């Protein structure tokens, strides 16, 4: 599976390694992804999402239901949810 946050859509970015002699070579910046289980009380079930740490903080602040509704409204593909 791709290294993409299922809530925020963050993905791998590309940049340069720059040496002391100013030589540049390509490198990748990966998002800090965690696989985490969340409980949805309205549906009385657990879901597993691959989310970045910023998304975990947002879920803790706003609640999983509100964050999932917003992600679906923005057009994110969340495979863990079966409606």
C-alpha positions as CSV (number, residue, x, y, z in Angstrom):
1,X,0.0,0.0,0.0
2,X,1.2,3.5,-0.8
3,X,2.6,5.7,2.0
4,X,-0.3,8.1,2.1
5,X,-2.3,9.3,5.1
6,X,-6.0,8.2,4.7
7,X,-7.3,11.2,6.5
8,X,-5.2,14.2,5.4
9,X,-3.8,12.8,2.1
10,X,-0.2,13.6,3.0
11,X,2.2,11.7,0.8
12,X,5.9,11.3,0.1
13,X,7.8,14.5,-0.9
14,X,11.0,14.7,-2.9
15,X,14.0,16.9,-2.1
16,X,17.7,17.0,-2.2
17,X,20.5,15.7,0.0
18,X,23.1,18.5,-0.1
19,X,26.7,17.6,0.8
20,X,29.4,19.8,2.2
21,X,30.7,20.3,-1.3
22,X,27.2,21.3,-2.4
23,X,26.6,18.2,-4.5
24,X,22.9,17.4,-4.7
25,X,21.3,14.0,-4.9
26,X,17.6,13.2,-4.7
27,X,16.1,11.9,-1.5
28,X,12.6,11.3,-0.2
29,X,10.8,12.8,2.8
30,X,8.2,10.2,4.2
31,X,5.2,11.2,6.3
32,X,5.2,9.9,9.8
33,X,2.5,7.2,9.2
34,X,1.1,5.0,12.0
35,X,-1.4,2.1,11.7
36,X,-4.0,2.8,14.3
37,X,-7.4,1.4,15.3
38,X,-10.2,3.7,16.2
39,X,-13.6,2.9,17.8
40,X,-16.7,4.4,16.2
41,X,-19.4,4.4,18.9
42,X,-22.3,5.2,16.5
43,X,-21.6,2.0,14.5
44,X,-20.2,0.0,17.5
45,X,-17.2,-1.2,15.6
46,X,-13.4,-0.7,15.3
47,X,-11.7,0.5,12.1
48,X,-8.0,0.4,11.2
49,X,-6.6,3.4,9.4
50,X,-3.1,4.3,8.2
51,X,-2.8,7.9,9.4
52,X,0.0,10.5,10.0
53,X,0.6,11.8,13.6
54,X,-1.1,15.1,12.7
55,X,-4.3,13.3,11.8
56,X,-4.1,11.4,15.1
57,X,-4.0,14.8,16.9
58,X,-6.9,16.1,14.8
59,X,-9.0,12.9,15.6
60,X,-8.2,13.3,19.4
61,X,-9.4,17.0,19.2
62,X,-12.5,16.7,17.0
63,X,-13.6,13.1,17.3
64,X,-13.3,10.3,14.8
65,X,-16.8,10.7,13.4
66,X,-16.4,14.4,12.5
67,X,-13.0,13.8,10.9
68,X,-14.3,10.9,8.8
69,X,-17.2,12.9,7.6
70,X,-14.9,15.8,6.6
71,X,-12.5,13.4,4.9
72,X,-15.3,11.8,2.9
73,X,-16.6,15.2,1.9
74,X,-13.2,16.2,0.6
75,X,-13.1,13.1,-1.6
76,X,-10.6,10.9,0.3
77,X,-10.8,7.2,-0.4
78,X,-11.1,5.5,3.0
79,X,-11.2,1.8,2.3
80,X,-11.7,0.8,6.0
81,X,-15.3,2.2,6.1
82,X,-18.1,0.2,4.6
83,X,-21.3,2.2,4.4
